[in-house]
Structures are given as structure tokens and as C-alpha cells.
Amino acid sequence: MARLEGKVAIISGSGRGIGQAVAIRLAREGARVVVNDLDDAPAEETVAAIKALGGDAIACVGNVAAPDFGEVFVGAALANFGALDIIVNNAGYNNDGMIQNQTDAQFQEMIDVHVTAPFRILRAASEHWRVMAKREAAEGREVIRKVVNVSSVAGTQGNAGQVSYSSAKAAIVGMTKTLSKEWGRLKVCVNCVAFGLVETRLTKPNTEIESRFEIEGRKIKMGLPPAILDSLQTLVPLGRLGSVEEAAGSIYFLCSPDSDYVSGQVLLVTGGASF
């Protein structure tokens, strides 16, 4: 049985990588999905993959860091599907450098995409969810909604060369724990997944991929030097990077009915590594 039948999910950064795998997994379980990416082609690719499975999805293309994006994203779910049950704040990237080489703009860039963007999306949903929860309570019904924020072990443990990224990923943990307390009365479970090494374009050897991608005219480095990647993998007890499907499984758990009494938690998905 499709365990998310009737649910509507919005997933930021779901045109590629972990976000795409999450969108497809939730759709397989019956959720209708609003897909987001910076670019049209990846978003439409995910939508097409979901429709090929018999699911229902639409694209909401745009930069999550734009001031009005939260309202647009939430509005897309309500206007097209008439509901909103699951929010996955997944979009992000890194812009690394030791602290002496980080500018104010680079630091703020990481805060904008990893902290301010989720804040705006969740704030945009808050009044709708308050009204829905009040109506459902009056009807004697309990509807559990879910938020999953994506962090990183860089946010829980710190990581040299990632002062801005680590700071932002630590902040989303604080947001998660606070909203789990604010929104419990609305029957919203708010949790966080902190990933270790997962196979995405951000962790591929930089000799195998185009080493930069573009965001609003700026070039951002991607990938890791092969020697560093090899050394990091030796720290993982399972001996390998996780797949995007495995990463999506952890997020699915926190969106599923199996986690209806789990809130305010940080799930470490690292293959056993503590880094």
C-alpha cells in the first residue's frame, strides 16, 4: 500500500542528487510532489520520472535564496494540489575555504541558502498549517505533517575548510529543534538528517566531473581531490560512500507514518563514521 497516499510534498533542490531521489521515493509511496531546481531541465527531468511511475508532480523552478521564494514554493503546492503535508529543505551547495580566505559575501551566501531559505519556506507554511490544524482539531481529527531539514556532519562535528558551510548547517539544527517545540501543538514533526559522505556531484572526484557549476553568474567549485576522497572513505566503517537512494531512505523514514512520534531529532547518516 502507498503509505503517503493523499500527501503533498515540496522538496527543494530536487532536480538532482539526493533531492531527486527523495522526490521519486516519496512519489513511489503515493505523495504528490512539487519539484524544485535552479534550472528548468533538471526539475522537468524529475517531474517526468515521477509521471513515468504513475505519480503526480509539478516543477517550481527558482533560487531558494530569493526573498519571495518561500511564498512561491508553498503557494505552488496549495494552488495545484490543495494541500501541503511534507516539507523537505534539501537545496544547498558548499563554497569552501579556510577562514582567512572567506569573504563576508561567501559566508553570507552559505547562510542564505542553508538557513534563511528554509526559514522563509517554513514561515510561509506556518499560517496555513496553523489554520489547517485548528480546523482538524475542531473536527476531531489528527493529521500529522512532517518537516525534514538537511544538515551535514560538518554542522554537527565541524570540518576544517568549511567554516561558512559548517556554521550554516549547525544553524539548521537549531531551527529544527526550535520548531519541533513550536509546532508540536500543530501536530507537525520537525526533524533533521545530517549526512556524511554521499555520492553526489559535490563529492565526486573533481577529475571526473566539470569542476564548477554556475549560480546567478558565479562559478562554484564542485567535487573533491581524489586523494582526499580516498582518505575520507577510510574513515567510514562501511568502507564506501552512501548512495542517493540510501540517503533518500532516511528522509523517507522521517516523512512516513513510522516516525509520527519522532520530532526534534538529528539523524546521522554516515555509514558509521563520526569524522
PyMOL commands that set and color helices and strands:
alter all, ss='L'
color gray80, all
select helices_A, chain A and resi 17-28+40-52+69-81+99-101+104-138+153-157+163-182+184-186+226-233+244-255+257-259
alter helices_A, ss='H'
color red, helices_A
select strands_A, chain A and resi 8-11+32-35+57-59+86-89+145-152+188-195+212-215+218-221+266-269
alter strands_A, ss='S'
color yellow, strands_A
deselect
rebuild
show_as cartoon
